Amino acid sequence: MDQLKRQAAARALEWVRDGMRVGLGTGSTAKHFVELLGERVAGGLSIVGVPTSEVTRADAERCGIRLTTLDEVDRLDLTVDGADEIDPALDVIKGGGGALLREKIVAAASEHMVVIADETKWVEKLGRFPLPIEVIPFGLAATRRALAGAFRKADVSGEMVLRTDKNGHVFVTDGGHWIIDAHLGSIADAPRLASLLNPIPGVVEHGLFIGLARTSVLAGPQGIRVIERP
């Protein structure tokens, strides 16, 4: 599986051109992309990257990639990131690694987002992977009640679990927030659910990336499949 992820990451290098400003995703597949991009940089490619997490920042620095921020550049040419699920509309669930807020900010600031993954991430309907929802710790019970109401309106239901780390402590994002993972099973209308989650006070961001990805690169035993947004 790790080899498939690396194959998808290698294919995504085809979209990188000299002089580009590139968003660098977070997660195991995106880590492969950062490493391979670092090899290209060492060979003379000139790009500047914007990392989506502190983990990715450290990886990029280790690989010799020059970095900037969205305070210093107004738009990115390209973002390459992984996904937890991808559907045929190229809508995506992200946030399994806890970096969904920065990932979505970077994706929205990009002219072109390429999502890279192994083919097990391809699904007909989003929702099998728990939906990450980044929340403010204050008023958590009120936020959970509002989330339950949004789920009812979107005709979905499932357990909401506060994410913890490997030591059993509450997981804290790079932004100092918490994450609720919603185990919904299947989301019939992901764009509608996203629109219901957006205005909830206490919700910082959610892992439904609607309309952001233009290209998906999926690696499987039979080879690489490239899907463009319809």
Buried (B, 14 or more C-beta within 10 A) or exposed (E): EEEBBBBBBBBBBEBBEEEBBBBBBBBBBBBBBBBBBBEBBEEEBEBBBBBBBEBBBEBBBEBEBEBBEBEEEEEBBBBBBBBBBBBEBBBBBBBBBBBBBBBBBBBBBBEBBBBBBBBEBBBEBBBBBBBBBBBBEEEBEEBBEBBEEBBEEBEBEBEBEBBEEEEEEEBBBBEEBBBBBBBBEEBEBBBBBBBBBEEBEBBBBBBBBBBBBBBBBBBBEEEBBEBEBE
